[in-house]
């Protein structure tokens, strides 16, 4: 270990932009075994591991880096997977530059961070290849049933641990495939769908029962779940798009980011393209509004769909973007044009079709509640021609009580109100986790919530069992 002053930081090779924009393949290659040993050996094994502290899952990163450096990959995977249900997903989609790697002591010392995400991906892919990942076999059968609504990262992580604890688990998913935003939201060039499908198959082999095309409140009632299951977990995520301050209801070629990404992912999975031509960017001048990771997913998807021009409008500057700096760099390499400090003010349309978008030039003012400097209008306007406008302004929850015909306590933001120590709702039998509790957030936080809620459901069901027995 402690080789950081001898060996330079080297990331996995990346497909050159001219080639990678021609398809939707993952752009980062995997480390070889020798490369992984070299890069892991750079870890300083510091007394206070800031990488671990700044990981939402508190992964034991220095420990598994040490095992990689010693070429003990099976043990490295065991440590990695002991805190993370899906390390191969986090290795691909986590914004490591803002979390573990961004807070690495070696990085702070000026030597370049340890390439934690790529090493996490490497050990997990090795574990799959070597057959180290076996279906879960619980040593204790509980004879109690848990229903999980939603099959995104929070729901699947919870299912993983609950099966391990010995419970019968059934997952109810309104879509035709399992995975939530991992399957329909995140593009293939960041997370190949085979990675998600592989975990789905593994959970099926472990005993999880999946019900697809089954929407709670429509195909099955929430009351039915309450009658037939000992506990319920709501992990539906948040899918309702935040809209522009402009009226776009009658603008056919102004579409929500998720509608656009879902269509692209469905086509990539082999589904027939929809009849809505506004969900394909081919030969179009595309404007994406937003600065988070979803906006980067949209601009990079539009490039691959052979848009004639792709522009990203963001109301702050590059340094104040909420998304991963790595993703912005990838988008720039792929030819995306960024317009910083640009606030949309008017859509010029004819016959319900936008022909151009007017935006105001802003400058940065005082720091707001987000901790970033807020944009201030300068009264200067510019206009951009557009064939397709994609709104990537974030997500908010649907009305869960209306959807499920329940009366759970909600927050002022419409998310489900829970005791954060237990993830328990106002109905003691019902738990909630992931974005439906914390609002639109990272996949790694959803996995964290799934892990933690599984523990509290176990505690609840054990107490329930004891009370029944007495």
Secondary structure, DSSP 8 states (H G I E B T S, - for coil): ---TTTS------B--HHHHTTS-S-SB----HHHHHHHHTT----SS-HHHHTSTT---HHHHHHHHHTT-HHHHHHHHHHH-TTHHHHHHHS-TTTTTGGG-HHHHTTS----HHHHHHHHHHHHHHHT-------S-----EEEEE--SHHHHHHHHHHHHTT-EEEEE-SSSSSSTHHHHTS-TTTS-HHHHHHHHHHHHHTT-EEE-S--BTTTB-HHHHHHH-SEEEE-----EE---SS--TT-TTEEEHHHHHHHHHHHHTT----S-GGG--TT-EEEEE--SHHHHHHHHHHHHTT-SEEEEE-SS-GGG-SS-HHHHHHHHHTT-EEE-SEEEEEEEEETTEEEEEEEEEEEEEEE-TTSSEEEEEEEEEEEEE-SEEEE---EE---HHHHHT----B-TTSSB--BTTTTB-SSTTEEE-THHHH-S--HHHHHHHHHHHHHHHHHHHHHHHHHHH-
